């Protein structure tokens, strides 16, 4: 596979590795970006383990809570200009309210929204605003108490990041946890709910890193135990240092508050979507050519 300059730049941006190291990693992994990140990590050449979290698509995430049920919905648009449009925001708010009675994305798209279903409402708005839009995701959460938080709010109940937290206990503490989740983006509630494939992949990466040190297997085993414990403290909500009080883990803070966190949802606009970027001059030239 041909390794392009854009691929090298993306890998450098996500890992902090040097240009030649990034190019070699991509060459060694046949252009597989995730594998290249892991290759750099095993060689000690990546400054961070994070994959590129670049948000490409525009739009809004809206949250709604009613009783012990909360929903979060992502509605995408082509430009941030439309996301700031009051007409678009009104539609998003209506979709979020409709989601309170929907079981999943399919049923949401079929749900009534003032005489039309959600899918037809979006299609009609595409015709009037003149920009492509889509209801991309819906997630629901239930619990004794469900609280919501929106980061970078564009309007009431909607913004770039939407968080729901289910808990037994004080709603005020739940809101603090929701703000923490918006900032740290944990992968799961706790170790038990973390994808086993993610755990195994990280373990193998850490084993390879340890082997590069040349230490004996007995020492490597102890190193892995410590490194995996650190990994869990970084990616699980209950294991993370609480943003509001870094001296406590979220689990310890919940215990101190007399609360039990039972679940959470975090949606961020454009997660995992790549949007083609064109050189502006080239775009103008293309239009001029008809």
C-alpha angles and dihedrals in degrees: 000000000000112000110220129203089244091058091050091049092050091051092046091049093051098044109023090233123149121265097252092044090051092049092049092049091053091046092050092050097041093245097308102148098201093045089049091054090051091047091054091048093052089053092048091242100117117086092200137027094217120114118224108286094189112161109217107166124069131219138086142289113218127194131199130181127194119173110312095344129083131181134196122197131187117209116183131209131180096244139030087231090069091044087061092049113113091219091055092045091052090054092048091051090052092049091051091052090049089051091064088074097039127095097205144345094283093053090044092056089052094045120113117257111179097320098323129073118249094256093054091045090056092047091051091050090051088057095049100040094037098224131105115256137175141183097234107174144007128188130180132199131190132192147128088283126011121191130183137209131186122201120208090011115208092183138346110314097358138085144115096303126032124190133188124189126191117201148149106239143031117005090212091061089045090057090052089052090049090054089049091052092050089055101041104030098211117206095224144353095256142340093277092058096046116110107262089218090059091050093048093047092051091047092053091049091051091048091054091047090051092048090054086064090063094229120149120267094252091058092043091056091056091046091053093052091055095043094049090050088053090048091053091050089055102045105033119077097222092047097050124100106258110251091217092053114011091190088073132055116232088252091054092045090052091051091049090050092048091242138127119209109214103176149337144202127205123185123180123190113259100005109169096002120123117204119200111244119205130193106259094226091050090050092052090048091051091052091047090054090055 
